[in-house]
């Protein structure tokens, strides 16, 4: 008997789903129900994309082999996904795929934040044995949109129907049952079949919807009688038309999950599809019945799409959620405060994967270096590109004593307070310490007391090897430079050309970097054999003038005996010797490039622009001319990624780059700032530090780093101490390794008062950039309350937005809570940030503005050598770059003996050098060295390694 659909208005979805038979049963059309579901999902996805620009649900279908029946299902799923707005990808693996290869691919998909649903198409058509249960359990439960993972199955079993994914076919069955209008609660339900995919989970779902459920199987006795008791009958046994009409209770709802092929000579294929129920008989008895095909099948796909959209919505909510759920680590405060190393070791860091998850990073967005640090992938910036950035706070200081005044300690104390005490998303972005000061006198830069980054040993020693990578890249370029000079001096044009472009397998071609050189020379040819003798000469000879070579080798050790050396003394170099020198690695231009690059492309572009010398015609010779750009980039491919660490209280820290502030620009990387600002979100805070005082690190942070990053800072935190102000007020000299004179350990308001002029000048420097300045008075145990209050009140009276007495060294976040309040208030002010000078000004004008406005100098004197350098760089077109002043950090002037806030002094420019790749001119003031030396008693005397426990001894 034919089934005729009720002719009702198309606008009524429910009426399209139900079709009336000539007798009793209504047809439950899965096709129409699926259309309804997919239409709603399409609307949800459109709204989601509008709410989160650039976001789209992602589904990955993994197939092993190429079974045609599987291909049909996959095409159907991809078509449905595409119509809804889901980005579906088909990961097709060959039949030769092994179990381990499949598991690796699934791991990659699990960690891909752009994939929200993963399906492994069964059966696995592989030549190798693969455990299918292991495979389904290797899909992340959060992406298991098939609902087949043991965890998701377990959630269904215990009645947790909200937090996981419901299996698709059973969920489709439940949807159809609900659409029938039958009351599930209190009804008798019989499920015939106990498969993992259909029967068992359908029974659980019916049970948790308060039906009384009987699950029958091949061993069940009197199966027909049990079926006849069912108000709801679900079939999933895979036996064609096994259940007869006589088995069905009149008025029952019948859901047929079976799909079987039987012979039918009337069909072109010779076969037709039927379910597990004898449909023609059953429809006369049932109140509602699903057809085969067109019943449960379309619902399975629809529910798969529904689970994918649900997963994507959860991921989007996590992306849009601006409040982290940071699990802070409680401090165990002690008095007296133990050593920095003892405090750090007493605190057990969180597993870095936990911290990464807390701040919103996906598994593919970081790479582990052990379990306490990780490299953050630059791809995270793309995912969060549409999120508004947080507030940017820079921590600077007054002119310090040689002991340092605790900028790093204040930075970590502040971010701990913002995150733990104020529940604000907050990140610290800091530089990686050089081994020079670590093994010298000053020590590392991990902070101190109860405001540190941990593990502090890792932080201060090697970390993830970035500085070593910079050393390798720098020295590779130096080796290539000297070698090129040597080879050009010892070979003819043609011999040189033939070696630069050798034949390989009978043919030769230019490499990409050589093609760039041809383009630079205006030679449009790409066939190496077509160049004229003149073109060969121009291409092959850089004609470097050895007297103009500026590129130095570097090493990350304080080694005074490398300040001036002679290279090429071996007989094999045939007399090609020259005097040169080493710098410490953190003074390398490549370190500055790493810190100032906005991404990998920008880094490569800057590396290629490095000027290493001039040719004999006075034109710049670059790293790209030497063919070294790509090789250096390879060495830096991991170094360009910031390292994720944590503070003592478990808040996030990004450690990246480490240029010295007195001989370079002294700031951590732009990339780290960008990543942190996106992760904290619009209401969050990123706290970064600038090396030494406002006259050095802060000025360069604003006039160099902010120009290249286009970031707009919101506030300045200026760190001061009683100790430093007493020194500026005329106190005795302070030296590392020597006990402080009594003037520094006893109350002396007169010395503090006299030294305040230095603090006022630094406050004024911050105000010149139109930013609110918060003074952080870093309190020491020997400071009196009168001294601290004097500094606090005087700061506000002399231009500070607020001034706060801080005890974070002794009390961690609790001791910096007031500072956090002050910073939050300062960042609520509209940012009116401006640069100190315009780039169109001459080199000398820019130097003069900094010297007079920031240092307080009366005039600038320029040596003859510096005048010649400025003239040459102006000729070459480098005069529009910002300037990076290299001077002592121990005075506002270029004379380290001038304390306080000197005036009426002159600044002498000794020389100007070019860092074309970094993008600035280095102005050398006074006697400043790029290679420090070890003292009589460096810190190495106190260091040791316990070979039994592998603990480091004597590191601070």
Secondary structure as the mmCIF struct_conf table of DSSP 4:
data_model
#
loop_
_struct_conf.conf_type_id
_struct_conf.id
_struct_conf.beg_label_comp_id
_struct_conf.beg_label_asym_id
_struct_conf.beg_label_seq_id
_struct_conf.end_label_comp_id
_struct_conf.end_label_asym_id
_struct_conf.end_label_seq_id
STRN STRN1 UNK A 3 UNK A 3
TURN_TY1_P TURN_TY1_P1 UNK A 10 UNK A 11
HELX_RH_AL_P HELX_RH_AL_P1 UNK A 13 UNK A 17
STRN STRN2 UNK A 18 UNK A 20
STRN STRN3 UNK A 21 UNK A 21
BEND BEND1 UNK A 22 UNK A 24
HELX_LH_PP_P HELX_LH_PP_P1 UNK A 25 UNK A 25
STRN STRN4 UNK A 26 UNK A 28
HELX_RH_AL_P HELX_RH_AL_P2 UNK A 30 UNK A 51
BEND BEND2 UNK A 52 UNK A 52
TURN_TY1_P TURN_TY1_P2 UNK A 53 UNK A 54
STRN STRN5 UNK A 58 UNK A 64
BEND BEND3 UNK A 65 UNK A 65
HELX_RH_AL_P HELX_RH_AL_P3 UNK A 68 UNK A 84
TURN_TY1_P TURN_TY1_P3 UNK A 85 UNK A 85
STRN STRN6 UNK A 87 UNK A 93
TURN_TY1_P TURN_TY1_P4 UNK A 95 UNK A 96
HELX_RH_AL_P HELX_RH_AL_P4 UNK A 99 UNK A 110
TURN_TY1_P TURN_TY1_P5 UNK A 111 UNK A 111
TURN_TY1_P TURN_TY1_P6 UNK A 113 UNK A 114
STRN STRN7 UNK A 117 UNK A 120
BEND BEND4 UNK A 122 UNK A 123
BEND BEND5 UNK A 127 UNK A 128
HELX_RH_AL_P HELX_RH_AL_P5 UNK A 132 UNK A 138
BEND BEND6 UNK A 139 UNK A 139
TURN_TY1_P TURN_TY1_P7 UNK A 141 UNK A 143
TURN_TY1_P TURN_TY1_P8 UNK A 145 UNK A 146
BEND BEND7 UNK A 149 UNK A 149
HELX_RH_AL_P HELX_RH_AL_P6 UNK A 150 UNK A 157
TURN_TY1_P TURN_TY1_P9 UNK A 158 UNK A 159
BEND BEND8 UNK A 162 UNK A 164
HELX_RH_AL_P HELX_RH_AL_P7 UNK A 168 UNK A 180
TURN_TY1_P TURN_TY1_P10 UNK A 181 UNK A 181
TURN_TY1_P TURN_TY1_P11 UNK A 185 UNK A 186
STRN STRN8 UNK A 188 UNK A 192
TURN_TY1_P TURN_TY1_P12 UNK A 196 UNK A 198
HELX_RH_AL_P HELX_RH_AL_P8 UNK A 199 UNK A 208
TURN_TY1_P TURN_TY1_P13 UNK A 209 UNK A 210
STRN STRN9 UNK A 212 UNK A 216
TURN_TY1_P TURN_TY1_P14 UNK A 218 UNK A 219
BEND BEND9 UNK A 221 UNK A 222
HELX_RH_AL_P HELX_RH_AL_P9 UNK A 223 UNK A 227
TURN_TY1_P TURN_TY1_P15 UNK A 228 UNK A 229
BEND BEND10 UNK A 231 UNK A 231
STRN STRN10 UNK A 232 UNK A 235
BEND BEND11 UNK A 237 UNK A 237
TURN_TY1_P TURN_TY1_P16 UNK A 240 UNK A 241
STRN STRN11 UNK A 243 UNK A 243
HELX_RH_3T_P HELX_RH_3T_P1 UNK A 245 UNK A 247
BEND BEND12 UNK A 248 UNK A 248
HELX_LH_PP_P HELX_LH_PP_P2 UNK A 249 UNK A 249
TURN_TY1_P TURN_TY1_P17 UNK A 250 UNK A 251
STRN STRN12 UNK A 253 UNK A 256
STRN STRN13 UNK A 260 UNK A 263
TURN_TY1_P TURN_TY1_P18 UNK A 265 UNK A 266
BEND BEND13 UNK A 267 UNK A 267
TURN_TY1_P TURN_TY1_P19 UNK A 268 UNK A 269
BEND BEND14 UNK A 270 UNK A 270
STRN STRN14 UNK A 271 UNK A 274
BEND BEND15 UNK A 276 UNK A 276
STRN STRN15 UNK A 277 UNK A 277
HELX_RH_AL_P HELX_RH_AL_P10 UNK A 279 UNK A 282
TURN_TY1_P TURN_TY1_P20 UNK A 283 UNK A 285
BEND BEND16 UNK A 287 UNK A 287
STRN STRN16 UNK A 288 UNK A 290
BEND BEND17 UNK A 292 UNK A 295
HELX_RH_AL_P HELX_RH_AL_P11 UNK A 296 UNK A 320
HELX_LH_PP_P HELX_LH_PP_P3 UNK A 328 UNK A 331
BEND BEND18 UNK A 335 UNK A 336
HELX_RH_AL_P HELX_RH_AL_P12 UNK A 340 UNK A 346
BEND BEND19 UNK A 347 UNK A 347
HELX_LH_PP_P HELX_LH_PP_P4 UNK A 349 UNK A 351
HELX_RH_AL_P HELX_RH_AL_P13 UNK A 352 UNK A 358
TURN_TY1_P TURN_TY1_P21 UNK A 359 UNK A 360
HELX_RH_3T_P HELX_RH_3T_P2 UNK A 363 UNK A 365
STRN STRN17 UNK A 366 UNK A 368
BEND BEND20 UNK A 369 UNK A 369
TURN_TY1_P TURN_TY1_P22 UNK A 370 UNK A 371
BEND BEND21 UNK A 372 UNK A 372
STRN STRN18 UNK A 374 UNK A 376
HELX_LH_PP_P HELX_LH_PP_P5 UNK A 377 UNK A 377
TURN_TY1_P TURN_TY1_P23 UNK A 378 UNK A 378
HELX_RH_AL_P HELX_RH_AL_P14 UNK A 379 UNK A 383
TURN_TY1_P TURN_TY1_P24 UNK A 384 UNK A 386
BEND BEND22 UNK A 387 UNK A 387
HELX_LH_PP_P HELX_LH_PP_P6 UNK A 388 UNK A 389
STRN STRN19 UNK A 391 UNK A 397
BEND BEND23 UNK A 398 UNK A 399
HELX_LH_PP_P HELX_LH_PP_P7 UNK A 400 UNK A 401
TURN_TY1_P TURN_TY1_P25 UNK A 402 UNK A 403
HELX_RH_AL_P HELX_RH_AL_P15 UNK A 407 UNK A 416
HELX_RH_PI_P HELX_RH_PI_P1 UNK A 417 UNK A 421
BEND BEND24 UNK A 422 UNK A 422
STRN STRN20 UNK A 426 UNK A 430
HELX_LH_PP_P HELX_LH_PP_P8 UNK A 431 UNK A 434
HELX_RH_AL_P HELX_RH_AL_P16 UNK A 435 UNK A 439
BEND BEND25 UNK A 440 UNK A 442
BEND BEND26 UNK A 445 UNK A 446
STRN STRN21 UNK A 447 UNK A 448
TURN_TY1_P TURN_TY1_P26 UNK A 449 UNK A 450
STRN STRN22 UNK A 451 UNK A 454
BEND BEND27 UNK A 455 UNK A 455
HELX_RH_AL_P HELX_RH_AL_P17 UNK A 456 UNK A 460
TURN_TY1_P TURN_TY1_P27 UNK A 461 UNK A 464
BEND BEND28 UNK A 465 UNK A 465
HELX_RH_AL_P HELX_RH_AL_P18 UNK A 466 UNK A 490
BEND BEND29 UNK A 491 UNK A 491
HELX_RH_AL_P HELX_RH_AL_P19 UNK A 493 UNK A 500
TURN_TY1_P TURN_TY1_P28 UNK A 501 UNK A 501
STRN STRN23 UNK A 504 UNK A 504
TURN_TY1_P TURN_TY1_P29 UNK A 505 UNK A 506
STRN STRN24 UNK A 507 UNK A 507
HELX_RH_AL_P HELX_RH_AL_P20 UNK A 512 UNK A 520
TURN_TY1_P TURN_TY1_P30 UNK A 521 UNK A 522
HELX_RH_3T_P HELX_RH_3T_P3 UNK A 528 UNK A 530
HELX_RH_AL_P HELX_RH_AL_P21 UNK A 533 UNK A 540
STRN STRN25 UNK A 544 UNK A 544
HELX_RH_3T_P HELX_RH_3T_P4 UNK A 546 UNK A 548
STRN STRN26 UNK A 553 UNK A 555
BEND BEND30 UNK A 556 UNK A 557
HELX_RH_3T_P HELX_RH_3T_P5 UNK A 560 UNK A 562
BEND BEND31 UNK A 563 UNK A 564
STRN STRN27 UNK A 565 UNK A 567
BEND BEND32 UNK A 570 UNK A 570
HELX_RH_3T_P HELX_RH_3T_P6 UNK A 571 UNK A 573
TURN_TY1_P TURN_TY1_P31 UNK A 574 UNK A 575
STRN STRN28 UNK A 578 UNK A 580
STRN STRN29 UNK A 582 UNK A 584
HELX_RH_3T_P HELX_RH_3T_P7 UNK A 585 UNK A 587
BEND BEND33 UNK A 588 UNK A 588
HELX_RH_AL_P HELX_RH_AL_P22 UNK A 589 UNK A 596
BEND BEND34 UNK A 598 UNK A 599
HELX_RH_AL_P HELX_RH_AL_P23 UNK A 600 UNK A 609
STRN STRN30 UNK A 611 UNK A 614
STRN STRN31 UNK A 615 UNK A 615
TURN_TY1_P TURN_TY1_P32 UNK A 616 UNK A 617
BEND BEND35 UNK A 618 UNK A 618
STRN STRN32 UNK A 620 UNK A 622
TURN_TY1_P TURN_TY1_P33 UNK A 623 UNK A 627
HELX_RH_AL_P HELX_RH_AL_P24 UNK A 629 UNK A 635
TURN_TY1_P TURN_TY1_P34 UNK A 636 UNK A 640
BEND BEND36 UNK A 641 UNK A 641
HELX_LH_PP_P HELX_LH_PP_P9 UNK A 642 UNK A 642
STRN STRN33 UNK A 643 UNK A 647
TURN_TY1_P TURN_TY1_P35 UNK A 648 UNK A 649
BEND BEND37 UNK A 650 UNK A 650
STRN STRN34 UNK A 652 UNK A 655
TURN_TY1_P TURN_TY1_P36 UNK A 661 UNK A 663
BEND BEND38 UNK A 664 UNK A 664
STRN STRN35 UNK A 667 UNK A 667
HELX_RH_AL_P HELX_RH_AL_P25 UNK A 670 UNK A 680
TURN_TY1_P TURN_TY1_P37 UNK A 682 UNK A 683
STRN STRN36 UNK A 685 UNK A 693
HELX_RH_PI_P HELX_RH_PI_P2 UNK A 694 UNK A 698
HELX_RH_AL_P HELX_RH_AL_P26 UNK A 699 UNK A 700
HELX_RH_PI_P HELX_RH_PI_P3 UNK A 701 UNK A 705
HELX_RH_AL_P HELX_RH_AL_P27 UNK A 706 UNK A 709
STRN STRN37 UNK A 715 UNK A 720
HELX_RH_AL_P HELX_RH_AL_P28 UNK A 722 UNK A 728
TURN_TY1_P TURN_TY1_P38 UNK A 729 UNK A 730
HELX_LH_PP_P HELX_LH_PP_P10 UNK A 731 UNK A 733
TURN_TY1_P TURN_TY1_P39 UNK A 736 UNK A 737
BEND BEND39 UNK A 738 UNK A 738
HELX_LH_PP_P HELX_LH_PP_P11 UNK A 739 UNK A 741
HELX_RH_AL_P HELX_RH_AL_P29 UNK A 742 UNK A 745
BEND BEND40 UNK A 746 UNK A 746
HELX_RH_AL_P HELX_RH_AL_P30 UNK A 749 UNK A 768
TURN_TY1_P TURN_TY1_P40 UNK A 769 UNK A 770
STRN STRN38 UNK A 772 UNK A 778
TURN_TY1_P TURN_TY1_P41 UNK A 781 UNK A 782
HELX_RH_AL_P HELX_RH_AL_P31 UNK A 785 UNK A 797
TURN_TY1_P TURN_TY1_P42 UNK A 798 UNK A 799
BEND BEND41 UNK A 801 UNK A 801
STRN STRN39 UNK A 802 UNK A 806
HELX_RH_AL_P HELX_RH_AL_P32 UNK A 808 UNK A 811
HELX_RH_3T_P HELX_RH_3T_P8 UNK A 812 UNK A 816
HELX_RH_AL_P HELX_RH_AL_P33 UNK A 817 UNK A 827
TURN_TY1_P TURN_TY1_P43 UNK A 828 UNK A 828
BEND BEND42 UNK A 829 UNK A 829
HELX_LH_PP_P HELX_LH_PP_P12 UNK A 830 UNK A 831
BEND BEND43 UNK A 836 UNK A 837
TURN_TY1_P TURN_TY1_P44 UNK A 839 UNK A 840
BEND BEND44 UNK A 841 UNK A 841
HELX_RH_AL_P HELX_RH_AL_P34 UNK A 843 UNK A 850
HELX_RH_PI_P HELX_RH_PI_P4 UNK A 851 UNK A 855
BEND BEND45 UNK A 858 UNK A 858
STRN STRN40 UNK A 859 UNK A 862
HELX_RH_AL_P HELX_RH_AL_P35 UNK A 864 UNK A 875
TURN_TY1_P TURN_TY1_P45 UNK A 876 UNK A 877
TURN_TY1_P TURN_TY1_P46 UNK A 879 UNK A 880
BEND BEND46 UNK A 881 UNK A 881
STRN STRN41 UNK A 882 UNK A 886
BEND BEND47 UNK A 889 UNK A 894
TURN_TY1_P TURN_TY1_P47 UNK A 896 UNK A 897
BEND BEND48 UNK A 900 UNK A 901
BEND BEND49 UNK A 904 UNK A 904
STRN STRN42 UNK A 906 UNK A 915
TURN_TY1_P TURN_TY1_P48 UNK A 916 UNK A 919
STRN STRN43 UNK A 920 UNK A 925
BEND BEND50 UNK A 926 UNK A 927
BEND BEND51 UNK A 930 UNK A 931
TURN_TY1_P TURN_TY1_P49 UNK A 936 UNK A 937
HELX_RH_3T_P HELX_RH_3T_P9 UNK A 939 UNK A 942
STRN STRN44 UNK A 944 UNK A 945
TURN_TY1_P TURN_TY1_P50 UNK A 947 UNK A 949
STRN STRN45 UNK A 952 UNK A 953
BEND BEND52 UNK A 954 UNK A 954
#
